Amino acid sequence: MITIVDYGMGNLRSVQKAFELYYSKVRISSIPEDILSSDKVVLPGVGAFSRAMEELKKRSLVDPIAEIVKKGKPFLGICLGLQLLFEESEEGGRVAGLNILKGKVRRFKDLNGLKIPHMGWNKVRTTHYARRTTILNNIADGSYMYFVHSYYVEPEDKNIAVCRTDYGLSFTSGIQRDNIYAFQFHPEKSQCLGLRIIKNFVDM
Amino acid sequence: MLTKRIIPCLDVKDGRVVKGVKFLNLKDAGDPVEVAQVYDREAADEIIFLDITASFEKRNIMLDFVRRTAETVFMPLTVGGGIRNLDDIRDLLNAGTDKVSINTAAVKSPELIKKASEKFGSQCIVVAVDAKRCQGGKQIKWEIYINGGRTPTGIDALDWGKRVEDAGAGEILLTSMDMDGTKDGYDIELTRMFSENLDIPIIASGGAGNLEHLYKVLTDGKADAALAASIFHFREYSVKQVKEYLIKKGVEVRM
C-alpha cells in the first residue's frame, strides 16, 4: 500500500491518480496507523510552511512520519513535502520543520529581475550522486520539470543533492538520502518525464 | 533558465467548450477534457479554463469536468470565472485545479486575495486583470474592467496590479481588452509596463494572431507566459509549431 499523507493542504487527487497509473493500492489518508502500516509514503503539499507544520501537528502526523522514515520504507516528498523535511524555514519568520534532514529553507531574493514565485518549467541538472539511486532512471540531464515555489532548500550535506536547478542561483531541486527521496518540482504535473519519476518510485 | 510558457485557454459554458474548436479526430470537440488531452500531448505548458457559465446552479458541471481533466492530464491546470469566495476556491482546488483565476470578486473585495493566498498559498492565486486603454486626456492610461469586461471601475490597471501583488497574488493574467479578439497582436506596452513594475509572473492575453505576436510579447513585452485561444483552437498553429518558431528565434521554451 502506498499512502499519500493528507494534512488538509491542496488537492491530492491528481497525485493519487498519477500513482494509480502504476500501482493499484494507493490511498489518501491522515490516519497515523495508515502511514505506519504502508510500504511507501508520499508527502505532497503546496502552500505555506508554517501552516503545514501546524496541520501536521494537529493531526498527530509528525511522529508517524519520522517513524516510517526510520523504518526504511521508501518515502517521497514533493514541493513543500521536500521543504518540510528540513530543520527550519524562513517562511513566516523562523519555523521549525520535521527535522529529518539537516539544513534550512530559504526565500529567493535579489534575483536580478527574475520573478518570484519561480513558476513554470525549468531544467533539472542531475548531479553525479544521482547515479547511486534509481529514482532518476531514464531522466536525462537537463530535463524540464514544473516548478511553483518561492523558497528552496539548502541542505547541510551537499552529497544528498541528486539534481540542481538554476534560478538566479543554483539550488537543490532533488535530494536522496537512504530511503528518503524528495523534489522541489511537481512530478505529478510534469507530464511524461514527471510520471517516470513516480514510476521509478513505485518500482522500488 | 526558466522557460517562457505557452498556454492555450478554453472558454467553457455549461461544461462545453464554446468558440467552436476545430479539432480533427476528436470524438467530441466540445468536451473540455478531450481538448485538454490534445494540448497535453502537444506539450502545452499549462491549460486555462475560463468558465463563462452564467447560471450559478450549473457550477457543479464545472467541478465535474475539472475533476475529469485533472484525473487524465498531468499538467498544471488553472480555472477562472465566477469565483466569489474562499469556498469556491476550495471546491475548485479539491476538484484538481492547481490555480484559480479571480477577477471581479477581487475588485469587489480586495481582502479576498489576501485571505485566499494565506489559506491556500500564493502559488495558486492568479488575479485576472482586464485592462482597457483610456481615451482622451484622462489621468489614467489603462483602466480595469470587471464583469467580463462590461463594467468600468475607474481603477488604474498598474496600481491595481501592485495592490494584488502586495496582497499575495502569485501571478497576473493580463488581458488587453483593446486587442482581445482582434488577432492584431498583444498590447506590448501594457504587458511590458506590468512586467517591469511587478515581481510576480505576468501571463499576457488578448490579440494573438500569428507566431510573431507571441514572440513579440515574450521578448519586447517581457511576459513570462503567453496565452492564446483561437489560433490553437482553429488549428492555425499547434503549440508545437509555436515553440519551434520561438526556439528558432532564440526564446527558451520547453519542447
Contacts between the chains, C-beta under 8 A, distances in Angstrom:
chain1	res1	chain2	res2	distance
A	9	B	120	7.9
A	9	B	121	7.8
A	10	B	93	6.6
A	10	B	120	7.6
A	10	B	121	7.8
A	10	B	124	7.9
A	11	B	70	7.4
A	11	B	93	5.1
A	11	B	94	5.4
A	11	B	95	7.1
A	11	B	96	5.3
A	11	B	97	7.3
A	11	B	98	8.0
A	13	B	67	7.4
A	13	B	70	6.5
A	13	B	71	7.0
A	13	B	94	7.6
A	13	B	95	7.8
A	13	B	96	5.3
A	14	B	70	4.8
A	14	B	71	7.1
A	14	B	74	7.1
A	14	B	96	5.0
A	17	B	70	7.3
A	17	B	71	4.8
A	17	B	72	7.9
A	17	B	74	7.9
A	18	B	74	5.8
A	46	B	120	7.9
A	46	B	121	5.3
A	46	B	123	5.8
A	46	B	124	6.7
A	47	B	120	6.1
A	47	B	121	3.5
A	47	B	123	7.6
A	47	B	124	8.0
A	48	B	118	7.2
A	48	B	121	5.9
A	114	B	2	7.5
A	115	B	199	6.0
A	115	B	200	5.9
A	115	B	201	4.6
A	115	B	224	6.1
A	116	B	199	5.7
A	116	B	200	7.1
A	117	B	122	6.5
A	117	B	123	5.7
A	117	B	170	5.6
A	117	B	171	7.8
A	117	B	200	7.2
A	117	B	201	7.4
A	118	B	2	6.5
A	119	B	2	7.9
A	119	B	123	7.0
A	119	B	170	7.0
A	119	B	171	6.4
A	119	B	201	5.2
A	119	B	224	7.6
A	120	B	2	5.3
A	120	B	3	6.2
A	120	B	4	8.0
A	120	B	5	5.1
A	120	B	45	6.7
A	120	B	201	7.4
A	120	B	224	7.0
A	120	B	225	7.1
A	121	B	2	7.3
A	121	B	3	4.8
A	121	B	5	6.9
A	121	B	45	5.9
A	121	B	254	4.4
A	122	B	1	7.0
A	122	B	2	4.8
A	122	B	3	6.9
A	123	B	1	7.2
A	144	B	3	6.8
A	144	B	254	4.4
A	146	B	75	7.3
A	146	B	76	6.1
A	147	B	2	7.8
A	148	B	76	7.7
A	148	B	98	7.8
A	148	B	123	4.3
A	148	B	170	7.7
A	149	B	123	7.0
A	150	B	122	7.1
A	150	B	123	7.7
A	166	B	1	6.8
A	167	B	2	6.2
A	186	B	76	8.0
A	188	B	74	5.9
A	189	B	74	6.2
A	189	B	75	5.9
A	189	B	76	5.2
A	189	B	98	6.7
A	190	B	74	7.3
A	190	B	75	7.8
A	191	B	40	6.8
A	191	B	43	6.8
A	191	B	74	5.7
A	191	B	75	5.5
A	194	B	74	6.6
A	195	B	74	6.0
